[in-house]
């Protein structure tokens, strides 16, 4: 089913980028979070799975690259959720394009490098650690957004998914979405690599 992954990932990007998430609902933080999660946690892994082998990192890839990819994603995620940059993404088309391009690049970089070298247990262990690190920082950011006593983004009401929300409710919903999607998907990716490592260890075969 690998051949379906790439067109499905591109279709997800088209729905996000051409739909109301980044246009009619662009002032909503929760809407932006749905777009963010769709790009990094749905489209990016699908595209990474479906990329032709010649476009994927190979056995000669440095073992530490997944960790660098995770750190890049951390900077991208936390940076674009700073109130000042969030304001740029909301009010400027160029800002929105830069934000979404950064999310896509970070997501594909992390997913492709983490799963890049089948048969290499060391690389699988590092990839698992990189994905689990990403899950942890997304959990932290999602919790901070959901539990913040005051809104960090805007002061008025916004409309998202047909709902009228005040700034605090909009932010809390966005934090919950990050926890429910981003943190869970990256955790699942990391645990899948851990599971392969454990299976190969029990079987005495160096295959992941």
C-alpha positions as a Markdown table, in Angstrom:
| # | Residue | x | y | z |
|---|---|---|---|---|
| 1 | Unk | 0.0 | 0.0 | 0.0 |
| 2 | Unk | 3.1 | 2.3 | 0.0 |
| 3 | Unk | 2.1 | 3.6 | -3.5 |
| 4 | Unk | -1.1 | 5.1 | -2.0 |
| 5 | Unk | 0.8 | 7.0 | 0.8 |
| 6 | Unk | 2.3 | 9.8 | -1.3 |
| 7 | Unk | -0.9 | 10.8 | -3.2 |
| 8 | Unk | -2.9 | 10.6 | 0.1 |
| 9 | Unk | -0.4 | 12.8 | 1.8 |
| 10 | Unk | -0.6 | 15.3 | -1.0 |
| 11 | Unk | -4.4 | 15.2 | -0.9 |
| 12 | Unk | -4.3 | 16.0 | 2.8 |
| 13 | Unk | -2.1 | 19.0 | 2.1 |
| 14 | Unk | -4.5 | 20.2 | -0.6 |
| 15 | Unk | -7.5 | 20.0 | 1.8 |
| 16 | Unk | -5.6 | 21.9 | 4.5 |
| 17 | Unk | -4.1 | 24.6 | 2.3 |
| 18 | Unk | -7.1 | 25.2 | 0.0 |
| 19 | Unk | -9.9 | 24.8 | 2.5 |
| 20 | Unk | -11.3 | 27.1 | 5.2 |
| 21 | Unk | -8.6 | 26.3 | 7.9 |
| 22 | Unk | -6.2 | 28.9 | 6.5 |
| 23 | Unk | -8.7 | 31.2 | 4.9 |
| 24 | Unk | -12.2 | 31.8 | 6.4 |
| 25 | Unk | -11.1 | 30.5 | 9.8 |
| 26 | Unk | -7.5 | 31.8 | 9.8 |
| 27 | Unk | -8.0 | 34.0 | 12.8 |
| 28 | Unk | -8.9 | 31.0 | 14.9 |
| 29 | Unk | -5.9 | 29.4 | 16.8 |
| 30 | Unk | -7.7 | 26.0 | 16.9 |
| 31 | Unk | -8.2 | 26.1 | 13.2 |
| 32 | Unk | -4.4 | 26.8 | 12.7 |
| 33 | Unk | -3.7 | 23.9 | 15.1 |
| 34 | Unk | -5.8 | 21.5 | 13.0 |
| 35 | Unk | -3.8 | 22.7 | 9.9 |
| 36 | Unk | -0.5 | 22.2 | 11.8 |
| 37 | Unk | -1.3 | 18.7 | 13.0 |
| 38 | Unk | -2.6 | 17.7 | 9.6 |
| 39 | Unk | 0.6 | 18.7 | 8.0 |
| 40 | Unk | 3.2 | 17.3 | 10.5 |
| 41 | Unk | 1.3 | 14.3 | 11.9 |
| 42 | Unk | -0.8 | 13.1 | 8.9 |
| 43 | Unk | 0.6 | 14.4 | 5.6 |
| 44 | Unk | 4.3 | 14.3 | 6.5 |
| 45 | Unk | 4.4 | 10.7 | 7.6 |
| 46 | Unk | 2.4 | 9.6 | 4.6 |
| 47 | Unk | 4.7 | 11.5 | 2.2 |
| 48 | Unk | 7.7 | 10.1 | 3.9 |
| 49 | Unk | 6.4 | 6.6 | 3.5 |
| 50 | Unk | 5.5 | 7.1 | -0.2 |
| 51 | Unk | 8.7 | 8.9 | -1.3 |
| 52 | Unk | 10.7 | 7.0 | -4.0 |
| 53 | Unk | 13.8 | 5.3 | -2.5 |
| 54 | Unk | 16.1 | 7.7 | -4.5 |
| 55 | Unk | 14.6 | 10.6 | -2.5 |
| 56 | Unk | 15.0 | 9.0 | 0.9 |
| 57 | Unk | 18.0 | 9.0 | 3.2 |
| 58 | Unk | 20.1 | 5.8 | 2.8 |
| 59 | Unk | 22.4 | 3.6 | 4.9 |
| 60 | Unk | 25.1 | 6.3 | 4.7 |
| 61 | Unk | 23.0 | 8.8 | 6.6 |
| 62 | Unk | 24.6 | 10.1 | 9.9 |
| 63 | Unk | 23.1 | 8.3 | 12.9 |
| 64 | Unk | 22.4 | 11.5 | 14.7 |
| 65 | Unk | 20.3 | 13.0 | 11.9 |
| 66 | Unk | 16.9 | 12.0 | 13.4 |
| 67 | Unk | 17.9 | 13.9 | 16.6 |
| 68 | Unk | 18.8 | 17.0 | 14.6 |
| 69 | Unk | 15.5 | 16.7 | 12.8 |
| 70 | Unk | 13.6 | 16.5 | 16.1 |
| 71 | Unk | 15.4 | 19.6 | 17.4 |
| 72 | Unk | 14.6 | 21.4 | 14.2 |
| 73 | Unk | 10.9 | 20.5 | 14.6 |
| 74 | Unk | 11.0 | 21.6 | 18.2 |
| 75 | Unk | 12.3 | 25.0 | 17.1 |
| 76 | Unk | 9.7 | 25.2 | 14.3 |
| 77 | Unk | 6.8 | 24.3 | 16.5 |
| 78 | Unk | 7.6 | 26.4 | 19.5 |
| 79 | Unk | 8.8 | 29.3 | 17.3 |
| 80 | Unk | 5.6 | 29.5 | 15.2 |
| 81 | Unk | 3.5 | 29.3 | 18.4 |
| 82 | Unk | 5.2 | 32.4 | 19.9 |
| 83 | Unk | 2.5 | 35.1 | 20.0 |
| 84 | Unk | 4.5 | 37.4 | 17.7 |
| 85 | Unk | 5.0 | 34.8 | 14.9 |
| 86 | Unk | 1.5 | 33.5 | 15.3 |
| 87 | Unk | 0.3 | 37.0 | 14.6 |
| 88 | Unk | 2.5 | 37.1 | 11.4 |
| 89 | Unk | 1.0 | 33.8 | 10.2 |
| 90 | Unk | -2.6 | 35.1 | 10.9 |
| 91 | Unk | -2.3 | 38.4 | 9.2 |
| 92 | Unk | 0.2 | 37.9 | 6.3 |
| 93 | Unk | -0.1 | 35.5 | 3.3 |
| 94 | Unk | 3.7 | 35.3 | 3.2 |
| 95 | Unk | 3.7 | 34.5 | 6.9 |
| 96 | Unk | 1.2 | 31.7 | 6.4 |
| 97 | Unk | 3.2 | 30.2 | 3.5 |
| 98 | Unk | 6.4 | 30.4 | 5.6 |
| 99 | Unk | 4.8 | 28.8 | 8.6 |
| 100 | Unk | 3.2 | 25.9 | 6.6 |
| 101 | Unk | 6.4 | 25.3 | 4.6 |
| 102 | Unk | 8.4 | 25.1 | 7.8 |
| 103 | Unk | 6.0 | 22.6 | 9.3 |
| 104 | Unk | 6.0 | 20.5 | 6.2 |
| 105 | Unk | 9.8 | 20.5 | 5.9 |
| 106 | Unk | 10.3 | 19.7 | 9.6 |
| 107 | Unk | 7.7 | 16.9 | 9.5 |
| 108 | Unk | 9.1 | 15.2 | 6.4 |
| 109 | Unk | 12.7 | 15.6 | 7.7 |
| 110 | Unk | 11.9 | 13.9 | 11.0 |
| 111 | Unk | 9.8 | 11.1 | 9.6 |
| 112 | Unk | 12.1 | 10.2 | 6.7 |
| 113 | Unk | 15.2 | 10.2 | 8.9 |
| 114 | Unk | 13.7 | 8.3 | 11.8 |
| 115 | Unk | 12.5 | 5.4 | 9.5 |
| 116 | Unk | 15.3 | 5.7 | 7.0 |
| 117 | Unk | 17.6 | 2.6 | 7.5 |
| 118 | Unk | 15.7 | -0.7 | 7.8 |
| 119 | Unk | 18.0 | -3.4 | 9.3 |
| 120 | Unk | 20.0 | -1.0 | 11.5 |
| 121 | Unk | 19.1 | -1.4 | 15.1 |
| 122 | Unk | 21.2 | 1.5 | 16.3 |
| 123 | Unk | 19.5 | 3.8 | 13.8 |
| 124 | Unk | 16.1 | 2.5 | 14.8 |
| 125 | Unk | 16.8 | 3.2 | 18.4 |
| 126 | Unk | 17.9 | 6.8 | 17.7 |
| 127 | Unk | 14.8 | 7.3 | 15.4 |
| 128 | Unk | 12.6 | 6.1 | 18.2 |
| 129 | Unk | 14.2 | 8.5 | 20.6 |
| 130 | Unk | 13.8 | 11.4 | 18.2 |
| 131 | Unk | 10.1 | 10.7 | 17.7 |
| 132 | Unk | 9.5 | 10.2 | 21.5 |
| 133 | Unk | 11.3 | 13.5 | 22.1 |
| 134 | Unk | 9.0 | 15.2 | 19.7 |
| 135 | Unk | 5.9 | 13.7 | 21.4 |
| 136 | Unk | 7.2 | 15.0 | 24.7 |
| 137 | Unk | 7.6 | 18.6 | 23.6 |
| 138 | Unk | 4.3 | 18.5 | 21.8 |
| 139 | Unk | 2.7 | 17.2 | 25.0 |
| 140 | Unk | 4.3 | 20.0 | 27.0 |
| 141 | Unk | 3.3 | 22.7 | 24.6 |
| 142 | Unk | -0.3 | 21.4 | 24.2 |
| 143 | Unk | -0.7 | 21.2 | 28.0 |
| 144 | Unk | 0.6 | 24.7 | 28.4 |
| 145 | Unk | -1.8 | 26.1 | 25.8 |
| 146 | Unk | -4.8 | 24.2 | 27.2 |
| 147 | Unk | -4.1 | 25.0 | 30.8 |
| 148 | Unk | -2.9 | 28.6 | 30.4 |
| 149 | Unk | -5.0 | 30.9 | 32.7 |
| 150 | Unk | -5.1 | 33.6 | 30.1 |
| 151 | Unk | -5.3 | 33.7 | 26.3 |
| 152 | Unk | -2.0 | 34.3 | 24.5 |
| 153 | Unk | -3.5 | 34.9 | 21.1 |
| 154 | Unk | -6.0 | 37.6 | 20.5 |
| 155 | Unk | -8.8 | 39.0 | 22.7 |
| 156 | Unk | -12.0 | 38.8 | 20.7 |
| 157 | Unk | -14.3 | 36.0 | 19.4 |
| 158 | Unk | -13.5 | 33.8 | 16.5 |
| 159 | Unk | -15.5 | 31.3 | 14.4 |
| 160 | Unk | -14.1 | 27.9 | 13.9 |
| 161 | Unk | -15.9 | 24.7 | 12.6 |
| 162 | Unk | -19.2 | 26.7 | 12.9 |
| 163 | Unk | -18.5 | 27.5 | 16.6 |
| 164 | Unk | -18.1 | 30.9 | 18.1 |
| 165 | Unk | -15.4 | 30.8 | 20.6 |
| 166 | Unk | -13.7 | 33.5 | 22.8 |
| 167 | Unk | -9.9 | 33.7 | 22.8 |
| 168 | Unk | -9.5 | 31.5 | 25.8 |
| 169 | Unk | -11.7 | 28.8 | 24.6 |
| 170 | Unk | -10.1 | 28.9 | 21.1 |
| 171 | Unk | -6.6 | 28.5 | 22.7 |
| 172 | Unk | -7.7 | 25.7 | 25.0 |
| 173 | Unk | -9.3 | 23.8 | 22.0 |
| 174 | Unk | -6.0 | 24.2 | 20.1 |
| 175 | Unk | -4.0 | 22.8 | 23.0 |
| 176 | Unk | -6.3 | 19.8 | 23.2 |
| 177 | Unk | -6.0 | 19.2 | 19.5 |
| 178 | Unk | -2.2 | 19.2 | 19.8 |
| 179 | Unk | -2.3 | 16.7 | 22.7 |
| 180 | Unk | -4.9 | 14.5 | 21.0 |
| 181 | Unk | -3.2 | 14.4 | 17.6 |
| 182 | Unk | 0.4 | 15.5 | 17.5 |
| 183 | Unk | 1.6 | 14.0 | 20.8 |
| 184 | Unk | -0.2 | 10.7 | 20.2 |
| 185 | Unk | 1.0 | 10.2 | 16.6 |
| 186 | Unk | 4.6 | 10.9 | 17.4 |
| 187 | Unk | 4.4 | 8.6 | 20.4 |
| 188 | Unk | 2.9 | 5.9 | 18.2 |
| 189 | Unk | 5.7 | 6.3 | 15.7 |
| 190 | Unk | 8.4 | 6.1 | 18.4 |
| 191 | Unk | 6.8 | 3.0 | 20.0 |
| 192 | Unk | 6.5 | 1.3 | 16.6 |
| 193 | Unk | 10.3 | 1.5 | 16.3 |
| 194 | Unk | 10.8 | 0.3 | 19.9 |
| 195 | Unk | 8.5 | -2.6 | 19.1 |
| 196 | Unk | 10.5 | -3.6 | 16.1 |
| 197 | Unk | 13.7 | -3.4 | 18.2 |
| 198 | Unk | 12.2 | -5.7 | 20.8 |
| 199 | Unk | 11.0 | -8.1 | 18.2 |
| 200 | Unk | 14.4 | -8.3 | 16.5 |
| 201 | Unk | 16.1 | -8.8 | 19.9 |
| 202 | Unk | 13.9 | -11.7 | 20.8 |
| 203 | Unk | 14.3 | -13.2 | 17.4 |
| 204 | Unk | 18.0 | -12.8 | 17.4 |
| 205 | Unk | 17.8 | -11.2 | 14.0 |
| 206 | Unk | 19.3 | -7.8 | 13.2 |
| 207 | Unk | 16.3 | -6.5 | 11.3 |
| 208 | Unk | 14.1 | -3.6 | 12.3 |
